């Protein structure tokens, strides 16, 4: 299977369409980049395909698949809510970017706003040569230098008229700015969540590749299931709570869970029970001893164990129980002594 083609994402304001058209032409005729490998959302044939239902999801996918993001930083760009979202997304994804400053915006203004060290003016021939170098580096596309120089100079000659005719951005209302900031933060959060999901999936795939049999595969699948995560968390909570109690109190809680009284069988067990009674964790009578639920540590442990018991009783995931019993050779049941000793 062929690897996906490398692409350029040209992030720009729709108000700068005439300039974008010329820059796209420079990339195709001067650098040799095929037109279908440049995503330009405002130009026919290079933007969002007709019939695409989810505009934002499509753009996010294209950004994730891009080898180079060209930022056409004009006054209109910074007045656009969506451009700022694209800018934030390219940062969050750590994508290679090539920022181009469009006059009357100044390089110093962009540097102060974006905290970037690399930027250059669109009418700087040496900086455009750097654009050609970036295209070659990230996409592997290059035409002879003579062709590039001719196309670059033609582009530079057309710039004064293009820049003069670019529309100026309108004033942004405070409510629109606040909304744009909220959308920007939401977009960043969404991208970070997706990155975390991808990281987990990559780890899961790596673990599965190491499996030698079906038992190991089931173990890995359980490891990454939400059911398994909740089970492990509940076990950990119960174990922490029980760990704060005397050993006799823990034994008394286990037998109470089974509907029975804890009856120590030797002098050492009785000594431990009396030690627990001395701090009011258990009460003792002729039938044995039982946990004292009025004690805060005992009450906390009872609650944690009962929460784990309730989770297992309500769980309808047959695969979880089957895999658990296959791995441990005893049931996932808090009233089972083997389960209690190993997990709690």
Steps between C-alpha positions, in 0.01 A plus 500: 500500500633845406559748785262801495615788281664790677285813509516874561233670712480869405344679799361837396211744520228474237535878448851444361378269224672684213836481678444136589430421134836646395689324780341168409603552139858565617501172694371299203694659213811604693542212748332215312236427764195334347187710541307222673763489774431858610197558722373855444151526641390799290615393153291276270641148478743543787276541801220312674349233272138546400261308722735494799271492803734604777713800400700517826573126519618504139740788566635334814565180306678691223717681754598171664603360160698807390877499466527880493270781612546838331361784711404803291503754782313812397285750688200306374650178637511632856145631469371153410377268776549193286854594397597526866354153560708363210806672644439349842442156352829507306683592824325230702592237239862626486480520121779657291386855421622773268361840609477766226428857610282708266548883508384736638549255790856514630729213601550657843123501562473132411799408716350680800160338447603144420835476678661352189859553395466402135288719278549704187321736265320373194682759285847383612656293220750328732222400739301355209809296414469362853143399419627304202757329726227404749284353225794290383581392859150396606345393170802405290382718208738720300525650150819637341627821660453697178129415493459589867680833459283598204176411679613667824586826323167499314325452834696787659413737212130431549508564876471881521167501316373197693593644839348836414167339413473272803195594711563627850357308796196642675498574870437196716236534768594400855237223500642358175852506642388321817319239294808452281719448806255243636492314168879509484535348849235238421682405179829462688332283764341282234831452323679413824232242583539345155876488547455318831263250335753440224776448758291239685416322174866491402590342836217250461620401153856464631385274785287288264795451266692341789227245578577135436159342561131578544533518878750784473282675242202489737715638781611795286145573386384502863787732591376764258128460564308753707352213704843378599612851591198552726549159662867570576416843640232359732734223618771756571255718699386203710855380558610846620207521742557149637870569539422755773331237720629238743533151353221364722268777380570406139421135578179604676396705196558206268287260706229763546491530121420128492226543764707340778677597822880492512612244761876502570644148521817543704657720763681720248175569311322577828780735603463685165122517550537651849750751358240607244232515770720728710481770229128435436540353152318179603271381776539156663244270665458127558421442129819662376569853374354734243612831351373816667349711223491808723879524473588736209778280357280191516209685342724625219633150430149349503388761249795434265452121512124528447556731202727236341243228580218707347709561186563127449140404575363748245764434231356327192833461321527122454836536322646673807403215736608232252843659448541563875429138595720369220791710623458461880318166532251636755184713463487880515305501826590700813359224722755255359806469727744461211366818338516683834860394572632587154314822422415646840 
